[in-house]
Amino acid sequence: MTSVILRRVLSTIPVMAIVALFVFSLLYIAPGDPAAVIAGDQASPEDVEKIRQGLGLDRPYLVRFVEWVFQILHGDLGTSIFTNMPVTTLIAQRVEPTLSLMLMTLVMAVAVAVPMGVIAAWKADTWIDRAAMGFAVFGFSTPVFVVGYLIAYVFALKLGWFPVQGYQPIARGVGPWLSSLILPSVTLAFVYIALIARITRAAMLDVLSQDYIRTAKAKGVGQRAILFVHALKNAAVPIVTVIGIGVALLIGGAVVTESVFAIPGLGRLIVDAILRRDYPVIQGVVLLFSLVYVLVNLGVDLVYTLVDPRIRY
Amino acid sequence: MPLLEVDRLQTHFRTPDGVNRAVDGVSFSVDRGETLAVVGESGCGKSVTAMSIMRLIAEPPGKSAGEIRFEGRDLLKLPEREMRKIRGAAISMIFQEPMTSLNPVLKIGRQIGESMRLHQGLDRGQAEAKAVEMLTLVGIPEPKRRSGEYPHQLSGGMRQRVMIAMALACSPKLLIADEPTTALDVTIQAQILDLMRDLKVRVGAAILIITHDLGVVAEVADRVVVMYAGRKVEEAPVRQLFAKPRHPYTRGLLAAVPRLGSSLGGRPGRLAEIPGIVPSLKTKIEGCVFASRCPEVEEVCLRFAPALEAKAAGHLAACHHAVRGREEAA
C-alpha cells in the first residue's frame, strides 16, 4: 500500500509539469501587459518598454520558462510584480480563508447531499424524490453569485443571524470563524450538493435493484441498514469520484464566493492578480489549485480501495 | 396444523398495459420437516409465489391477496416490523444466482453473522464465531480464513454454500430455495442438493424448493406442486406424480425431460416438447389455462375452468378428463 501511494504521488509530478507549462504558456499568449498597467495611461511607449525590460519581460519565452521552473524547484514562486512581495508569502496570507471555506463546504455538502440522494433513490418516483431532484436542478442551474446575494440578503441583512461580509480567522475563536463561514459555505455548497445528490441517487438506484439487496431483505435487515450499509457502500465509488471531481467546482466557486462575501482568500488574490496581469501571482495560485486538485483525486483513488475490496492497485 | 398454508394466493402486478396475474389463486401447504417442490416453466409464477411468502414483492406495482398462514399467523396481514423478525429467522431463503446474491463489499463472515445479530442478539464477535461454524457446517474448507474474505474470492459453488450457511444461520423452520442449483454446473448441483438434504435433517427445517428441473424434484422432494400460468394444475406425492401424472401439462413436462440414450441409441430421437407458448397473464382466461396447448383439448376445456379435484389420495389435478386421459394413455 505504501509503495502504491508513493507511486501515485510520484505520478503527479508529470501532471504538475504539464500544468506548469500550460499556465505559463497561457499567460504568455494572453493579451495584456503588466508593464503597461504599472506605467499607467499617460506613459509613452518608451517608458513602458523600459519597465518591461526592468521586469525581464522582454527576454525570450523559453528562457523565462526555464528560469521560472528552476525557481519553483527551489521552492520559490517568484515575486509579485506589483507588491514586490514573494508569491509564497502572499499565498500563505490568503490560504486559510479559502481552505476553511472549501473544507466547510465539502463537509456540509457531503453531509446533506449523500443522505438526500439515498432517500431520493429509496423513494424513487414519489414526491420526495421529485422535490429532492427539483432542488438539485435548481441548485445546479442557479449561479453562485445569485444564491450568494439572496442568502446574504435574507440571513444577514434581514434576519441578522450572520455577518454580511468578511472573514474571521480561526485564531480569533471557533464561534466567529464558523459564523463568518456559514453563509459563504452554504452558497458554495448549493452546486456541489446538486451534483453529489444526483450521482448518489443514480448510483443507489442501480444498487437497490441488485440481487444482494434482495438477499439482505430476505435476512430481515431493516430499511435503514439496507440503504446505508448494504447499498451505500456499493454505490460509494461513483459518489466518491464525483466528490473529487467536484473540488474543481469548489475552486471555481470559491473565487466568486469570496468576491460576494468579501473574503480575503486565494480567489480574491488571483482575481486581483489577473486584473493587473501579475504573472508570478497568477502562476503561483493556479499551480497551487492544480496541486490541490491532483492530490484530492489521488486521495479519491485511495479511498476506492477502502470501499470496494475488488479494487486493488 | 401444517407449518405453512398458502391459501388462494393471488399476486398481481399493475403494468402500463394491464394487470399481470402472475399468481392467480394458488393454494398448497407445507408440513414441518417436509420438502415440497414447486415446478413449472419460466413465468409460471413459482418465484413470485416464493417472493410473496417472504413478502418481498415490491408494492406497488405488486399486490398479494389471499392468506399465507405460517404457524397459524397470516403473513400478509403482519406489519412490516413483525415480518422482518420472521425473514431470515423462522423463514429464510436461498436464491438462484449465487454470483450476484452476495454483497460484494461485505466480508462473508459478516454477511452470515448479520442475521444472527439481528434475530438472536449476538454481538459482533459471537456472530463471527458462529459464522465460522456455519461455514464448517456447509463444508467450506478453511472456514476461518474464508469468513474474512469477500464474495469475489469464492467460486460459484462456494458462494451457494455461503448462501445456504446464511439461510440456515438462525435454524429456520422453513427454507425457501428458489432454483438453488440452476446457475451451477452439474457436479456442483449434486453437491449442493446433497448438502441441502443433509442440513434439512440436521436443522429440521421444511423446504420449499422452486425449480423447473424435474431431476432435482425427483431427488429431493416429498411432494410436488405443478404450476402453470399462475395456477396450480396438479399436486401429488413425488412417486405418484412421476408414476401416474394426471394433468396433460405434467405429462408434457415429464416427456420433455431429456433421457440419456433416447437420442444416442440407434435412432436419433427428437426431444419431446410442449407445443405453443404460455398464454399472456394479462388477459383473463376463460376455461382451462392449458387449453391452448393441450393435446387433449375438448369443447368443455375452453368454456369452463376445471376445478382441482382429488384423483387419488393426496393427488389433485385441475383437468376435466384427468382420469380418463390417463387411462387411455396407459
Boltz contact constraints between the chains, C-beta under 6 A:
constraints:
  - contact:
      token1: [A, 211]
      token2: [B, 97]
      max_distance: 6.0
  - contact:
      token1: [A, 211]
      token2: [B, 100]
      max_distance: 6.0
  - contact:
      token1: [A, 211]
      token2: [B, 101]
      max_distance: 6.0
  - contact:
      token1: [A, 212]
      token2: [B, 101]
      max_distance: 6.0
  - contact:
      token1: [A, 212]
      token2: [B, 102]
      max_distance: 6.0
  - contact:
      token1: [A, 212]
      token2: [B, 103]
      max_distance: 6.0
  - contact:
      token1: [A, 215]
      token2: [B, 101]
      max_distance: 6.0
  - contact:
      token1: [A, 217]
      token2: [B, 56]
      max_distance: 6.0
  - contact:
      token1: [A, 218]
      token2: [B, 54]
      max_distance: 6.0
  - contact:
      token1: [A, 218]
      token2: [B, 87]
      max_distance: 6.0
  - contact:
      token1: [A, 218]
      token2: [B, 93]
      max_distance: 6.0
  - contact:
      token1: [A, 219]
      token2: [B, 88]
      max_distance: 6.0
  - contact:
      token1: [A, 219]
      token2: [B, 115]
      max_distance: 6.0
  - contact:
      token1: [A, 220]
      token2: [B, 84]
      max_distance: 6.0
  - contact:
      token1: [A, 220]
      token2: [B, 87]
      max_distance: 6.0
  - contact:
      token1: [A, 220]
      token2: [B, 88]
      max_distance: 6.0
  - contact:
      token1: [A, 220]
      token2: [B, 118]
      max_distance: 6.0
  - contact:
      token1: [A, 230]
      token2: [B, 103]
      max_distance: 6.0
  - contact:
      token1: [A, 233]
      token2: [B, 105]
      max_distance: 6.0
  - contact:
      token1: [A, 234]
      token2: [B, 105]
      max_distance: 6.0
  - contact:
      token1: [A, 308]
      token2: [B, 105]
      max_distance: 6.0
  - contact:
      token1: [A, 309]
      token2: [B, 150]
      max_distance: 6.0
  - contact:
      token1: [A, 310]
      token2: [B, 152]
      max_distance: 6.0
